């Protein structure tokens, strides 16, 4: 029986930044999926990983991302990428979260930047949504990021649940793998409606 649902934020409760990446690439004449390629290259220790662990400041991220993207053929400043991360809330997904929060434990594990953390006035993390989580872990605040297995272990400990009684929902397969290996039921968000249907089946009650 499921006792807790643990959520990613961007790309799950909000529209995917990958849509904004694709538009940026078209406008700049960059190869398709170029930004994702930069992020996936040396993904545990590149500029993106370092800024999400709060190991570098914004100016250093700007420079490092430019160097890494240039090495792959097209220089893009890190500061040009930050605005692409904010997405629009998905009302149906937020409603699913609200219903789950009334009956089960809830948590959020999000890879983010200090500049977009939940206590920043310009944050994408809306207070009324964040209030629906029993516990929140932000990479920029603890110096760990998904897919580090420790961040998932921290969440199940905070919620006081067995991983086998948890659902974890994310839009990136690489972030789902450690949760699945811990014994969690995992759901990948590609189509939000399909993901909500899978989540409904997992928890056993209506979400819309």
N, CA, C and O of each residue as an XYZ file, in Angstrom:
832
protein
N       0.835     -1.199      0.000
C       0.000      0.000      0.000
C       0.872      1.253      0.000
O       1.815      1.361      0.784
N       0.551      2.197     -0.884
C       1.327      3.424     -0.987
C       0.997      4.362      0.179
O      -0.167      4.614      0.488
N       2.058      4.868      0.814
C       1.894      5.786      1.940
C       2.379      7.197      1.622
O       2.014      8.149      2.312
N       3.204      7.337      0.578
C       3.772      8.653      0.270
C       4.009      8.800     -1.225
O       4.319      7.831     -1.918
N       3.860     10.024     -1.708
C       4.214     10.363     -3.086
C       5.251     11.479     -3.031
O       5.042     12.518     -2.404
N       6.363     11.241     -3.697
C       7.472     12.200     -3.730
C       7.556     12.769     -5.143
O       7.554     12.028     -6.126
N       7.629     14.076     -5.227
C       7.531     14.780     -6.504
C       8.818     15.508     -6.872
O       9.510     16.048     -6.008
N       9.123     15.515     -8.149
C      10.003     16.519     -8.738
C       9.125     17.754     -8.950
O       7.900     17.656     -8.886
N       9.732     18.904     -9.200
C       8.928     20.115     -9.399
C       8.903     20.531    -10.874
O       7.894     20.341    -11.553
N      10.008     21.098    -11.371
C      10.042     21.557    -12.757
C       9.891     20.416    -13.743
O      10.588     19.406    -13.645
N       8.975     20.577    -14.698
C       8.721     19.528    -15.677
C       7.679     18.531    -15.222
O       7.258     17.669    -15.994
N       7.258     18.644    -13.963
C       6.193     17.795    -13.420
C       5.011     18.673    -13.026
O       3.937     18.590    -13.622
N       5.218     19.511    -12.020
C       4.161     20.432    -11.594
C       4.127     21.696    -12.451
O       3.144     22.437    -12.445
N       5.209     21.930    -13.183
C       5.236     23.031    -14.153
C       5.564     22.469    -15.527
O       6.016     21.331    -15.655
N       5.332     23.280    -16.551
C       5.692     22.879    -17.906
C       7.201     22.656    -17.980
O       7.961     23.235    -17.203
N       7.617     21.828    -18.904
C       9.017     21.433    -18.989
C       9.903     22.559    -19.507
O       9.547     23.230    -20.476
N      11.062     22.773    -18.866
C      12.016     23.742    -19.412
C      12.556     23.314    -20.765
O      13.098     24.133    -21.506
N      12.409     22.025    -21.093
C      12.902     21.563    -22.387
C      12.158     22.231    -23.544
O      12.719     22.403    -24.626
N      10.897     22.608    -23.319
C      10.160     23.341    -24.350
C      10.814     24.693    -24.596
O      10.966     25.120    -25.741
N      11.201     25.366    -23.512
C      11.879     26.658    -23.630
C      13.265     26.484    -24.248
O      13.711     27.326    -25.027
N      13.943     25.393    -23.900
C      15.244     25.101    -24.509
C      15.102     24.983    -26.028
O      15.901     25.545    -26.777
N      14.087     24.253    -26.472
C      13.890     24.021    -27.908
C      13.635     25.332    -28.647
O      14.172     25.547    -29.734
N      12.822     26.206    -28.065
C      12.547     27.503    -28.685
C      13.817     28.340    -28.753
O      14.091     28.969    -29.775
N      14.585     28.354    -27.685
C      15.851     29.090    -27.634
C      16.793     28.594    -28.732
O      17.432     29.389    -29.422
N      16.869     27.279    -28.881
C      17.751     26.696    -29.903
C      17.325     27.110    -31.301
O      18.166     27.427    -32.142
N      16.028     27.109    -31.551
C      15.545     27.525    -32.875
C      15.864     28.995    -33.129
O      16.295     29.367    -34.221
N      15.647     29.821    -32.114
C      15.891     31.257    -32.275
C      17.368     31.570    -32.470
O      17.713     32.519    -33.175
N      18.233     30.789    -31.858
C      19.682     31.016    -31.949
C      20.335     30.233    -33.092
O      21.530     30.384    -33.343
N      19.562     29.408    -33.776
C      20.132     28.602    -34.840
C      21.046     27.500    -34.325
O      21.993     27.106    -35.005
N      20.766     27.006    -33.138
C      21.566     25.934    -32.542
C      21.016     24.573    -32.949
O      19.838     24.460    -33.287
N      21.854     23.540    -32.920
C      21.354     22.192    -33.215
C      20.268     21.794    -32.213
O      20.273     22.224    -31.060
N      19.357     20.975    -32.678
C      18.296     20.493    -31.795
C      18.886     19.730    -30.611
O      19.805     18.928    -30.775
N      18.352     19.985    -29.421
C      18.779     19.343    -28.173
C      20.216     19.684    -27.781
O      20.840     18.958    -27.008
N      20.742     20.795    -28.319
C      22.119     21.173    -27.983
C      22.281     21.451    -26.494
O      23.254     21.004    -25.886
N      21.343     22.181    -25.900
C      21.464     22.524    -24.479
C      21.398     21.280    -23.600
O      22.105     21.182    -22.596
N      20.556     20.341    -23.978
C      20.478     19.095    -23.212
C      21.768     18.291    -23.357
O      22.181     17.599    -22.427
N      22.397     18.385    -24.519
C      23.672     17.707    -24.733
C      24.748     18.306    -23.840
O      25.550     17.582    -23.250
N      24.763     19.637    -23.743
C      25.727     20.299    -22.853
C      25.506     19.833    -21.413
O      26.459     19.504    -20.706
N      24.255     19.808    -20.993
C      23.935     19.418    -19.619
C      24.256     17.953    -19.337
O      24.577     17.589    -18.206
N      24.168     17.116    -20.369
C      24.391     15.678    -20.189
C      25.864     15.292    -20.282
O      26.232     14.174    -19.922
N      26.710     16.201    -20.760
C      28.137     15.921    -20.897
C      28.825     16.136    -19.552
O      28.757     17.224    -18.980
N      29.492     15.090    -19.049
C      30.104     15.150    -17.709
C      29.060     15.580    -16.682
O      29.306     16.476    -15.874
N      27.891     14.935    -16.719
C      26.715     15.442    -16.014
C      26.821     15.448    -14.491
O      26.035     16.120    -13.823
N      27.764     14.722    -13.941
C      27.904     14.726    -12.481
C      28.794     15.855    -11.971
O      28.797     16.157    -10.777
N      29.555     16.482    -12.880
C      30.515     17.486    -12.409
C      30.673     18.666    -13.362
O      31.688     19.360    -13.332
N      29.664     18.893    -14.212
C      29.753     20.037    -15.122
C      29.224     21.300    -14.444
O      28.902     21.294    -13.256
N      29.139     22.380    -15.218
C      28.689     23.664    -14.657
C      27.300     23.544    -14.048
O      27.025     24.099    -12.984
N      26.430     22.813    -14.736
C      25.048     22.660    -14.270
C      25.009     21.935    -12.928
O      24.306     22.350    -12.006
N      25.770     20.855    -12.831
C      25.815     20.093    -11.581
C      26.360     20.951    -10.443
O      25.844     20.915     -9.326
N      27.400     21.716    -10.733
C      28.030     22.530     -9.686
C      27.110     23.633     -9.184
O      27.057     23.899     -7.983
N      26.387     24.273    -10.090
C      25.517     25.367     -9.643
C      24.304     24.817     -8.891
O      23.796     25.471     -7.980
N      23.834     23.616     -9.262
C      22.704     23.017     -8.542
C      23.102     22.520     -7.153
O      22.254     22.352     -6.277
N      24.397     22.289     -6.966
C      24.888     21.928     -5.624
C      25.380     23.162     -4.862
O      25.889     23.054     -3.746
N      25.220     24.327     -5.478
C      25.655     25.601     -4.892
C      27.160     25.620     -4.635
O      27.623     26.167     -3.634
N      27.918     25.013     -5.555
C      29.379     25.010     -5.435
C      30.006     26.183     -6.167
O      31.163     26.520     -5.916
N      29.264     26.808     -7.068
C      29.755     27.980     -7.800
C      28.679     29.057     -7.787
O      27.491     28.761     -7.655
N      29.109     30.319     -7.926
C      28.137     31.410     -7.972
C      27.662     31.632     -9.407
O      28.111     30.955    -10.333
N      26.754     32.585     -9.578
C      26.159     32.817    -10.887
C      27.157     33.226    -11.950
O      27.066     32.774    -13.091
N      28.112     34.079    -11.592
C      29.105     34.535    -12.568
C      29.992     33.385    -13.025
O      30.337     33.282    -14.203
N      30.357     32.524    -12.086
C      31.196     31.374    -12.438
C      30.415     30.396    -13.303
O      30.955     29.845    -14.262
N      29.146     30.177    -12.969
C      28.305     29.313    -13.804
C      28.199     29.870    -15.216
O      28.303     29.122    -16.188
N      27.995     31.166    -15.334
C      27.894     31.818    -16.642
C      29.132     31.518    -17.480
O      29.020     31.164    -18.654
N      30.303     31.658    -16.883
C      31.563     31.435    -17.588
C      31.779     29.956    -17.902
O      32.144     29.607    -19.024
N      31.556     29.089    -16.917
C      31.791     27.659    -17.136
C      30.864     27.083    -18.199
O      31.288     26.284    -19.034
N      29.586     27.493    -18.165
C      28.645     26.987    -19.165
C      29.054     27.451    -20.555
O      28.939     26.701    -21.525
N      29.532     28.694    -20.651
C      29.997     29.209    -21.943
C      31.176     28.384    -22.455
O      31.251     28.066    -23.642
N      32.093     28.042    -21.556
C      33.259     27.244    -21.948
C      32.838     25.844    -22.392
O      33.323     25.334    -23.402
N      31.943     25.235    -21.640
C      31.511     23.874    -21.962
C      30.724     23.825    -23.266
O      30.908     22.912    -24.071
N      29.852     24.799    -23.476
C      29.069     24.815    -24.717
C      29.960     25.122    -25.917
O      29.772     24.562    -26.997
N      30.928     26.010    -25.724
C      31.860     26.340    -26.813
C      32.663     25.108    -27.224
O      32.916     24.887    -28.409
N      33.060     24.311    -26.237
C      33.823     23.089    -26.518
C      33.012     22.099    -27.348
O      33.574     21.249    -28.039
N      31.677     22.215    -27.273
C      30.800     21.332    -28.048
C      30.339     21.983    -29.350
O      29.507     21.431    -30.070
N      30.891     23.169    -29.644
C      30.655     23.759    -30.956
C      29.918     25.074    -31.014
O      29.951     25.747    -32.045
N      29.242     25.472    -29.923
C      28.452     26.709    -29.952
C      28.470     27.347    -28.565
O      27.982     26.758    -27.601
N      29.027     28.538    -28.467
C      29.101     29.191    -27.156
C      27.754     29.779    -26.750
O      27.152     30.559    -27.489
N      27.297     29.395    -25.571
C      26.062     29.926    -24.983
C      26.386     30.334    -23.553
O      26.959     29.549    -22.796
N      26.027     31.546    -23.184
C      26.280     32.018    -21.827
C      25.317     31.360    -20.838
O      24.137     31.173    -21.133
N      25.833     31.019    -19.679
C      24.980     30.436    -18.653
C      23.845     31.356    -18.247
O      22.740     30.896    -17.962
N      24.114     32.657    -18.220
C      23.082     33.616    -17.820
C      21.926     33.686    -18.811
O      20.843     34.165    -18.474
N      22.155     33.209    -20.035
C      21.066     33.169    -21.021
C      20.140     31.976    -20.783
O      19.010     31.948    -21.269
N      20.629     31.001    -20.038
C      19.868     29.773    -19.808
C      18.949     29.880    -18.595
O      17.860     29.306    -18.589
N      19.378     30.603    -17.577
C      18.621     30.683    -16.320
C      17.156     31.069    -16.528
O      16.279     30.436    -15.940
N      16.856     32.097    -17.353
C      15.444     32.482    -17.528
C      14.580     31.390    -18.161
O      13.355     31.430    -18.052
N      15.211     30.421    -18.818
C      14.458     29.366    -19.495
C      13.900     28.333    -18.515
O      13.089     27.489    -18.896
N      14.328     28.398    -17.273
C      13.957     27.368    -16.301
C      12.575     27.556    -15.701
O      11.994     26.608    -15.173
N      12.046     28.765    -15.777
C      10.733     29.009    -15.164
C       9.636     28.530    -16.098
O       9.592     28.920    -17.265
N       8.751     27.686    -15.587
C       7.637     27.169    -16.385
C       6.313     27.575    -15.782
O       6.264     28.167    -14.704
N       5.245     27.257    -16.477
C       3.898     27.555    -15.988
C       3.368     26.366    -15.189
O       3.591     25.213    -15.555
N       2.670     26.656    -14.100
C       2.065     25.587    -13.312
C       1.055     24.804    -14.141
O       0.330     25.373    -14.958
N       1.016     23.495    -13.923
C       0.040     22.627    -14.582
C      -1.115     22.391    -13.603
O      -0.964     21.622    -12.653
N      -2.261     23.037    -13.819
C      -3.366     22.964    -12.850
C      -3.801     21.543    -12.509
O      -4.073     21.248    -11.346
N      -3.872     20.661    -13.500
C      -4.323     19.290    -13.232
C      -3.334     18.551    -12.336
O      -3.732     17.764    -11.478
N      -2.049     18.809    -12.541
C      -1.036     18.148    -11.719
C      -1.056     18.705    -10.295
O      -0.896     17.961     -9.328
N      -1.254     20.014    -10.177
C      -1.344     20.625     -8.841
C      -2.569     20.095     -8.097
O      -2.511     19.863     -6.890
N      -3.679     19.903     -8.818
C      -4.884     19.344     -8.197
C      -4.629     17.911     -7.729
O      -5.094     17.513     -6.662
N      -3.891     17.141     -8.526
C      -3.539     15.776     -8.114
C      -2.710     15.810     -6.831
O      -2.934     15.019     -5.915
N      -1.757     16.727     -6.777
C      -0.948     16.891     -5.572
C      -1.828     17.260     -4.377
O      -1.660     16.712     -3.287
N      -2.763     18.185     -4.580
C      -3.640     18.617     -3.485
C      -4.432     17.436     -2.920
O      -4.528     17.263     -1.705
N      -4.995     16.630     -3.818
C      -5.797     15.482     -3.373
C      -4.938     14.446     -2.646
O      -5.355     13.864     -1.645
N      -3.750     14.234     -3.163
C      -2.848     13.276     -2.512
C      -2.433     13.785     -1.138
O      -2.337     13.009     -0.187
N      -2.188     15.091     -1.033
C      -1.732     15.660      0.244
C      -2.776     15.520      1.350
O      -2.443     15.567      2.535
N      -4.034     15.348      0.962
C      -5.106     15.187      1.949
C      -5.153     13.776      2.533
O      -5.761     13.551      3.579
N      -4.498     12.816      1.841
C      -4.630     11.413      2.257
C      -3.301     10.692      2.482
O      -3.246      9.691      3.197
N      -2.234     11.204      1.871
C      -0.936     10.544      1.968
C       0.150     11.546      2.339
O      -0.073     12.756      2.301
N       1.309     11.045      2.693
C       2.461     11.914      2.914
C       2.994     12.389      1.561
O       2.908     11.673      0.563
N       3.539     13.593      1.543
C       4.059     14.152      0.289
C       5.422     14.785      0.523
O       5.697     15.340      1.586
N       6.267     14.688     -0.497
C       7.575     15.326     -0.449
C       7.950     15.841     -1.816
O       7.381     15.427     -2.826
N       8.913     16.749     -1.849
C       9.412     17.292     -3.114
C      10.933     17.288     -3.072
O      11.543     17.807     -2.138
N      11.537     16.693     -4.102
C      12.993     16.739     -4.275
C      13.257     17.494     -5.568
O      12.883     17.028     -6.644
N      13.894     18.652     -5.475
C      14.103     19.463     -6.669
C      15.559     19.897     -6.803
O      16.161     20.396     -5.853
N      16.109     19.701     -7.990
C      17.410     20.267     -8.322
C      17.179     21.712     -8.733
O      16.426     21.984     -9.667
N      17.827     22.639     -8.035
C      17.593     24.040     -8.365
C      18.845     24.872     -8.139
O      19.901     24.346     -7.789
N      18.713     26.169     -8.341
C      19.801     27.115     -8.166
C      19.452     28.043     -7.012
O      18.276     28.228     -6.699
N      20.454     28.622     -6.383
C      20.189     29.581     -5.313
C      19.275     30.691     -5.814
O      18.383     31.148     -5.099
N      19.509     31.122     -7.062
C      18.727     32.230     -7.625
C      17.255     31.891     -7.788
O      16.417     32.790     -7.863
N      16.927     30.597     -7.845
C      15.525     30.204     -8.033
C      14.982     29.410     -6.855
O      13.931     28.778     -6.963
N      15.690     29.438     -5.732
C      15.262     28.673     -4.561
C      13.932     29.193     -4.029
O      13.501     30.296     -4.364
N      13.299     28.390     -3.203
C      11.932     28.690     -2.777
C      11.813     29.953     -1.941
O      10.730     30.532     -1.854
N      12.913     30.394     -1.318
C      12.829     31.604     -0.507
C      13.198     32.864     -1.284
O      13.324     33.940     -0.700
N      13.371     32.734     -2.600
C      13.619     33.894     -3.452
C      12.277     34.444     -3.930
O      11.435     33.674     -4.392
N      12.052     35.768     -3.829
C      10.766     36.350     -4.236
C      10.380     36.049     -5.684
O       9.196     36.013     -6.016
N      11.383     35.831     -6.553
C      11.111     35.572     -7.967
C      11.049     34.074     -8.279
O      11.054     33.672     -9.443
N      10.991     33.273     -7.246
C      11.038     31.825     -7.402
C       9.843     31.278     -8.182
O       8.748     31.840     -8.146
N      10.079     30.165     -8.892
C       8.980     29.446     -9.551
C       8.193     28.621     -8.538
O       7.104     28.134     -8.844
N       8.740     28.462     -7.330
C       8.103     27.622     -6.320
C       7.030     28.422     -5.582
O       7.314     29.093     -4.590
N       5.810     28.345     -6.072
C       4.718     29.133     -5.509
C       4.353     28.622     -4.112
O       4.247     27.417     -3.883
N       4.166     29.563     -3.189
C       3.945     29.214     -1.785
C       2.741     28.301     -1.597
O       2.770     27.387     -0.773
N       1.673     28.554     -2.371
C       0.465     27.752     -2.185
C       0.671     26.305     -2.633
O      -0.020     25.403     -2.160
N       1.618     26.084     -3.541
C       1.943     24.721     -3.968
C       2.909     24.079     -2.975
O       2.731     22.925     -2.584
N       3.918     24.822     -2.575
C       4.909     24.273     -1.655
C       4.280     23.883     -0.321
O       4.773     22.983      0.359
N       3.195     24.555      0.053
C       2.507     24.251      1.312
C       1.865     22.867      1.300
O       1.495     22.344      2.351
N       1.732     22.272      0.107
C       1.117     20.954     -0.014
C       2.108     19.817      0.260
O       1.717     18.652      0.330
N       3.375     20.156      0.414
C       4.394     19.138      0.679
C       4.694     19.040      2.167
O       4.825     20.049      2.860
N       4.799     17.804      2.645
C       5.192     17.602      4.032
C       6.661     17.892      4.259
O       7.057     18.298      5.352
N       7.480     17.684      3.223
C       8.919     17.938      3.336
C       9.453     18.294      1.953
O       9.030     17.719      0.950
N      10.379     19.242      1.907
C      10.977     19.691      0.644
C      12.493     19.634      0.767
O      13.060     20.082      1.763
N      13.147     19.079     -0.250
C      14.608     19.080     -0.326
C      15.012     19.804     -1.602
O      14.615     19.414     -2.700
N      15.808     20.867     -1.451
C      16.297     21.649     -2.583
C      17.804     21.452     -2.701
O      18.537     21.640     -1.730
N      18.265     21.074     -3.892
C      19.684     20.758     -4.077
C      20.590     21.919     -3.688
O      21.638     21.717     -3.074
N      20.184     23.135     -4.045
C      21.033     24.299     -3.791
C      21.210     24.580     -2.305
O      22.152     25.263     -1.904
N      20.298     24.050     -1.487
C      20.372     24.309     -0.047
C      21.141     23.240      0.720
O      21.605     23.485      1.833
N      21.278     22.043      0.123
C      21.945     20.955      0.859
C      23.235     20.481      0.198
O      23.960     19.672      0.777
N      23.537     20.974     -1.011
C      24.775     20.585     -1.668
C      24.776     19.191     -2.256
O      25.837     18.639     -2.547
N      23.595     18.614     -2.435
C      23.423     17.327     -3.121
C      22.364     17.512     -4.191
O      21.471     18.347     -4.048
N      22.458     16.737     -5.260
C      21.452     16.835     -6.315
C      21.103     15.447     -6.827
O      21.905     14.517     -6.741
N      19.900     15.323     -7.358
C      19.539     14.085     -8.058
C      20.477     13.937     -9.254
O      20.796     14.937     -9.898
N      20.927     12.729     -9.570
C      20.469     11.420     -9.083
C      21.295     10.815     -7.935
O      21.350      9.591     -7.810
N      21.928     11.629     -7.110
C      22.671     11.094     -5.963
C      21.698     10.326     -5.059
O      20.729     10.910     -4.573
N      21.935      9.034     -4.826
C      21.000      8.228     -4.022
C      20.755      8.779     -2.621
O      19.707      8.525     -2.026
N      21.713      9.528     -2.095
C      21.575     10.043     -0.730
C      20.397     10.996     -0.586
O      19.787     11.074      0.481
N      20.075     11.718     -1.647
C      19.002     12.709     -1.549
C      17.638     12.024     -1.412
O      16.737     12.548     -0.756
N      17.496     10.854     -2.034
C      16.252     10.083     -1.916
C      16.153      9.462     -0.520
O      15.081      9.415      0.082
N      17.297      8.990     -0.025
C      17.324      8.401      1.320
C      16.958      9.445      2.371
O      16.265      9.140      3.342
N      17.425     10.674      2.172
C      17.084     11.762      3.095
C      15.577     11.999      3.119
O      14.995     12.250      4.174
N      14.955     11.915      1.951
C      13.518     12.176      1.880
C      12.709     11.090      2.581
O      11.814     11.402      3.367
N      13.007      9.826      2.313
C      12.209      8.768      2.952
C      12.409      8.771      4.462
O      11.495      8.436      5.215
N      13.606      9.151      4.902
C      13.847      9.260      6.343
C      13.018     10.403      6.931
O      12.415     10.258      7.995
N      12.992     11.538      6.231
C      12.232     12.692      6.721
C      10.736     12.391      6.786
O      10.043     12.835      7.701
N      10.249     11.631      5.803
C       8.823     11.297      5.772
C       8.480     10.115      6.673
O       7.314      9.894      7.000
N       9.501      9.357      7.072
C       9.269      8.202      7.931
C       8.535      7.078      7.225
O       7.631      6.461      7.789
N       8.935      6.812      5.970
C       8.267      5.770      5.187
C       9.283      4.804      4.591
O      10.456      5.134      4.418
N       8.809      3.616      4.287
C       9.607      2.615      3.584
C       9.581      2.965      2.097
O       8.513      3.259      1.561
N      10.740      2.939      1.412
C      10.747      3.240     -0.021
C       9.747      2.407     -0.823
O       9.190      2.882     -1.812
N       9.524      1.169     -0.395
C       8.594      0.292     -1.110
C       7.154      0.790     -1.037
O       6.298      0.333     -1.795
N       6.888      1.717     -0.136
C       5.540      2.281      0.001
C       5.465      3.707     -0.556
O       4.563      4.474     -0.220
N       6.440      4.045     -1.421
C       6.501      5.386     -2.012
C       6.345      5.340     -3.527
O       6.739      4.375     -4.182
N       5.765      6.399     -4.060
C       5.788      6.665     -5.496
C       6.703      7.860     -5.705
O       6.623      8.846     -4.973
N       7.571      7.772     -6.707
C       8.394      8.931     -7.073
C       8.075      9.313     -8.507
O       8.058      8.459     -9.394
N       7.821     10.606     -8.738
C       7.415     11.087    -10.056
C       8.365     12.186    -10.527
O       8.596     13.163     -9.814
N       8.912     12.019    -11.731
C       9.920     12.939    -12.273
C       9.807     12.916    -13.791
O       9.207     12.002    -14.357
N      10.380     13.916    -14.451
C      10.349     13.929    -15.916
C      11.651     13.426    -16.529
O      11.773     13.371    -17.753
N      12.625     13.060    -15.697
C      13.907     12.577    -16.206
C      14.174     11.149    -15.742
O      14.155     10.852    -14.547
N      14.420     10.283    -16.703
C      14.688      8.889    -16.382
C      15.889      8.699    -15.480
O      15.883      7.828    -14.610
N      16.930      9.515    -15.681
C      18.146      9.387    -14.870
C      17.861      9.650    -13.398
O      18.542      9.113    -12.524
N      16.854     10.476    -13.121
C      16.490     10.757    -11.729
C      15.551      9.706    -11.140
O      15.455      9.568     -9.921
N      14.871      8.977    -11.996
C      13.961      7.929    -11.535
C      14.707      6.651    -11.148
O      14.266      5.904    -10.275
N      15.825      6.413    -11.800
C      16.544      5.147    -11.605
C      16.924      4.881    -10.146
O      16.658      3.783     -9.659
N      17.537      5.833     -9.420
C      17.894      5.547     -8.022
C      16.672      5.264     -7.151
O      16.723      4.412     -6.264
N      15.577      5.978     -7.405
C      14.345      5.748     -6.636
C      13.818      4.340     -6.879
O      13.395      3.652     -5.950
N      13.850      3.924     -8.142
C      13.378      2.578     -8.500
C      14.267      1.516     -7.854
O      13.774      0.493     -7.379
N      15.584      1.764     -7.839
C      16.515      0.802     -7.242
C      16.331      0.696     -5.728
O      16.671     -0.325     -5.131
N      15.792      1.754     -5.104
C      15.495      1.724     -3.666
C      14.207      0.967     -3.370
O      13.928      0.624     -2.221
N      13.417      0.707     -4.422
C      12.166     -0.012     -4.239
C      10.914      0.811     -4.449
O       9.803      0.311     -4.273
N      11.083      2.079     -4.828
C       9.920      2.931     -5.061
C       9.237      2.592     -6.381
O       9.873      2.109     -7.318
N       7.940      2.850     -6.441
C       7.214      2.849     -7.707
C       7.551      4.165     -8.395
O       7.464      5.222     -7.768
N       7.936      4.126     -9.673
C       8.339      5.360    -10.351
C       7.434      5.660    -11.541
O       6.943      4.759    -12.220
N       7.230      6.949    -11.769
C       6.414      7.418    -12.889
C       7.184      8.507    -13.618
O       7.598      9.496    -13.013
N       7.374      8.323    -14.915
C       8.036      9.336    -15.737
C       6.984     10.204    -16.413
O       6.058      9.699    -17.047
N       7.140     11.514    -16.271
C       6.187     12.444    -16.868
C       6.646     12.822    -18.273
O       7.642     13.523    -18.449
N       5.909     12.350    -19.257
C       6.076     12.787    -20.642
C       4.818     13.555    -21.030
O       4.871     14.724    -21.411
N       3.692     12.867    -20.924
C       2.372     13.479    -21.089
C       1.752     13.583    -19.695
O       1.525     12.558    -19.052
N       1.472     14.798    -19.213
C       0.936     14.947    -17.851
C      -0.336     14.141    -17.600
O      -0.507     13.585    -16.515
N      -1.224     14.072    -18.580
C      -2.482     13.339    -18.393
C      -2.220     11.851    -18.189
O      -2.861     11.211    -17.354
N      -1.286     11.307    -18.946
C      -0.925      9.895    -18.800
C      -0.285      9.657    -17.433
O      -0.568      8.659    -16.770
N       0.574     10.580    -17.021
C       1.240     10.445    -15.726
C       0.235     10.483    -14.578
O       0.355      9.722    -13.618
N      -0.753     11.367    -14.678
C      -1.778     11.450    -13.633
C      -2.578     10.152    -13.572
O      -2.916      9.681    -12.486
N      -2.883      9.574    -14.734
C      -3.608      8.300    -14.765
C      -2.788      7.194    -14.099
O      -3.334      6.373    -13.362
N      -1.482      7.171    -14.358
C      -0.607      6.181    -13.729
C      -0.536      6.406    -12.218
O      -0.528      5.456    -11.435
N      -0.487      7.669    -11.828
C      -0.426      8.010    -10.407
C      -1.719      7.615     -9.695
O      -1.698      7.109     -8.573
N      -2.829      7.855    -10.361
C      -4.146      7.487     -9.825
C      -4.221      5.977     -9.581
O      -4.725      5.523     -8.553
N      -3.714      5.221    -10.536
C      -3.705      3.759    -10.407
C      -2.817      3.325     -9.239
O      -3.145      2.389     -8.510
N      -1.694      4.015     -9.075
C      -0.752      3.642     -8.016
C      -1.308      3.922     -6.622
O      -1.129      3.120     -5.706
N      -1.989      5.070     -6.463
C      -2.479      5.431     -5.121
C      -3.858      4.855     -4.821
O      -4.224      4.671     -3.661
N      -4.626      4.569     -5.887
C      -5.905      3.900     -5.693
C      -7.089      4.791     -5.390
O      -8.098      4.318     -4.867
N      -6.986      6.086     -5.713
C      -8.150      6.972     -5.556
C      -8.106      8.082     -6.609
O      -7.039      8.367     -7.154
N      -9.255      8.716     -6.904
C      -9.334      9.711     -7.982
C      -8.495     10.956     -7.697
O      -8.405     11.423     -6.562
N      -7.882     11.481     -8.765
C      -7.023     12.660     -8.623
C      -7.501     13.846     -9.449
O      -6.810     14.860     -9.548
N      -8.677     13.719    -10.036
C      -9.158     14.826    -10.854
C     -10.670     14.917    -10.837
O     -11.243     15.799    -11.477
